[in-house]
Amino acid sequence: MIVFMFGAHGWIVALLTLPLLPALWEMWRNPVAWLELSEDRLRWRSVRSSADIALGEIDHILLVTRWDFSIRATVHTRIGTHHRIPAEVTPKLSTFEDALAARQIAMKRQHFTVL
C-alpha cells in the first residue's frame, strides 16, 4: 500500500516495518498476566515471572513512585528475600493500597527514586 501511494522502494518499506515485529510477536503469542490477592495468598503470573506467597510470610510491600509516575511494587518477606511484582500485573495504586490495608499488610512508600 505504501509502495503504491508514495512510490517507495521495497527495502525502505521493509526497514520501516522492522520496529513493528516485537509488537506483532507479542500479539501472536497473546501472553496472559494476572495478580490475585486472596485472604491468605498473593499470587501473580506474567510472561517472565510468577510467584505464590503466603500473606503470613510477607513483612512489608515497598511501593516506589518513579520519575515517570509509574509504580514499582516489591514484596519483602520475613526471611529477607524480596520479589518484584512485574509492572504488567501491578494494579492501580489506590486499589492495591486498599486491598493491602484490608488484609493488614504493612506498606512502605518511597517517592521519586531514580533506580
N, C-alpha and C positions, 0 to 999 in steps of 0.2 A: 504494500500500500504506500509506504513512504517512497519506495523506488519510483512508483508511477506518479505520485503527487509532486515530488520535488526533483525527480531525476537523479536520485542519489545512487552511488555505486553500491554494489552488494557488500563489499568489505566494510564500508562505512556503517551500513545498517547493522551488520554483524557486530561491529565494535560497539555501537550504541546499545545493543541489546545485552551485552555481557553483564552489566550490573543487575539485570533482572533475573539472572539464573539462580542465585541463592533464594530469592523470594519464590520463584516457581518451584524449586526443590522443596521448600517448606510447605507450600500449598499441596504438592503431590503427596508428601508424607503425612500431612494432616496430624501433627503432634497434639497430644492431649495433655493439658496441665490443670491441676486442681489442688486445692488446700482444704482440709477438713479439720475443724476444731470441735471435738466431741466433749462429752462430760469427763472423759478420762484419758484422751489421747490427742496429740497433734500430729497430723499426717499430711504429707504432700507428695506429689509426683509431677515431675516435669521431664523434658527431654534428657537433661543431663544430671538430674538429681532426684532422689527420693528419700524420705525419712518417715519413721514411725516412732514417736517419742511419747512416753507416758508423762502426763502432766505432773506427777509426783517427782519426776526426775529433773524438771525444769527449775533452775534457780531464778533466772530472770530472762526477759527478752529485751534486747537492745534495739531501739528504733532510732535510726540515724537519718536526718534530713540532709540531703546533699545539696550542692550549689545549684543544681538544675531542678530543685524541689522534688526530686524523686525520693522515695523512702526505701531504705535498706534495713531489713529486719534480720537479726541474728539471735538464735536461741542458745543461751548459755546454760549448761547442765550443772548439776550439783557436783559431779565428779571432775569438772573442769574442762570438758570438751565444749566446742561451740559448732553450731550448724547454721550456715547462712541460708535463709529462705530465698529461693530464686525470685527474681523480680517479676517473672511472668505469673507467679502464683500469689504474690503479695497482695492482699485485699486493700480496699480503700482504708486509709488510716483511721478515720473516726469509727468505722465499723469494726476494724480489728481491735482497736483500743477498748471499745465497749465489750466485745466478746472476751477479751483477756481479763478485763476488770470483773466481769460476771463470774469468771472461774477463779478469781483471786490469784492471778499470775502477776508477779511483780514485773513492772516495765521501767526501763530507764530510757531517757531521751537525750539525744545529742543533736544539736542544730548546726548545720552548715560546716561539716567536716570535709576536708579535701579528699581524703582516702577512704 
